[in-house]
Amino acid sequence: MDYLKGFRVARQDPEWTNKVVVGSVILLTSMFIPLIGQLALLGWQAMIMRRAVHGMDTPMPRLDFDFDYLGKLVGIGFKALIARFLWTLPLIVLIGVAVGCLYFGFIAIFVGGMAVAAEGGGEAGAAVGSIGAMCCMFGGYASIIVLSIVAQIPAAVASMRAELSDDLNQAMKFGEVLDFTKKNFGVLLKGTLLLGFVTWCLMMVGMLFCFVGMFPAAIMGMIAQGHFMSQVYQQHVANGGDRLPLAGTEVDAPRAPPVQPQPPQTF
């Protein structure tokens, strides 16, 4: 598994700088017109993923200011966004409940320590209560971060299925999404952490250039993520996993009709 393949392959495209600049401008416009730019870039990432699965690493899909073309990318990206949202929604609810419990536990331990101090425990009782409350809070937040990272992996798999097939129903196949996640969990977790860290480092460097460099760094991170997920899918299929009905490598390309079995000939 070449986790950082996307960073290298992107630079093999003769027009990669122009595409990264256009993507950065689209991402920048999202600060003023929410969602539209992100959806177009999600659609572009889906096209990168499809082409990579078909062995077409370079050149990357076109990316320019053709609004008809961008509108079609928005449609593709919308399916990926819905898939990720539906799979993330239970996590959002769970985190909300966990945060509420953390605050309740923090207050209960802190008040308990104050009560012990008031009953004669002195400053030691108050200190124990305060330290216990802080440990509860930090430990709880660390657990939530770990849970969030782990729970995001099935959402990423569901989004990938929608992007590769251009079919939201593929993302809603609960058993197949979880089976894919289970069989490839180690690779998915390692790739998620590694790509997240590298992209974060690039964005920190980008901040040194009056924050402008953060946008190209984010675009490069999206390209790398698309290539990584395509490799995971190819590895899954090579190991006997289920195949998806892959969509075309071009936005306007029609889906290939399924092959119908021919009836046996009679003589």
Stockholm file with secondary structure:
# STOCKHOLM 1.0

chainA/1-267         MDYLKGFRVARQDPEWTNKVVVGSVILLTSMFIPLIGQLALLGWQAMIMRRAVHGMDTPMPRLDFDFDYLGKLVGIGFKALIARFLWTLPLIVLIGVAVGCLYFGFIAIFVGGMAVAAEGGGEAGAAVGSIGAMCCMFGGYASIIVLSIVAQIPAAVASMRAELSDDLNQAMKFGEVLDFTKKNFGVLLKGTLLLGFVTWCLMMVGMLFCFVGMFPAAIMGMIAQGHFMSQVYQQHVANGGDRLPLAGTEVDAPRAPPVQPQPPQTF
#=GR chainA/1-267 SS CCTTHHHHHHTTSTTHHHHHHHHHHHHHHTTTSTTHHHHHHHHHHHHHHHHHHTTCCSSCCCCCSCHHHHHHHHHHHHHHHHHHHHHHHHHHHHHHHHHHHHHHHHHHHHHHHHHHIIIIIHHHHHHHHHHHHHHHHHHHHHHHHHHHHHHHHHHHHHHHHHHHHTCHHHHTCHHHHHHHHHHTHHHHHHHHHHHHHHHHHHHHHHHTTTTTTHHHHHHHHHHHHHHHHHHHHHHHHHTTCCCCCCCCSSTTCCCCCCCCCCCCCCC
#=GC SS_cons         CCTTHHHHHHTTSTTHHHHHHHHHHHHHHTTTSTTHHHHHHHHHHHHHHHHHHTTCCSSCCCCCSCHHHHHHHHHHHHHHHHHHHHHHHHHHHHHHHHHHHHHHHHHHHHHHHHHHIIIIIHHHHHHHHHHHHHHHHHHHHHHHHHHHHHHHHHHHHHHHHHHHHTCHHHHTCHHHHHHHHHHTHHHHHHHHHHHHHHHHHHHHHHHTTTTTTHHHHHHHHHHHHHHHHHHHHHHHHHTTCCCCCCCCSSTTCCCCCCCCCCCCCCC
//
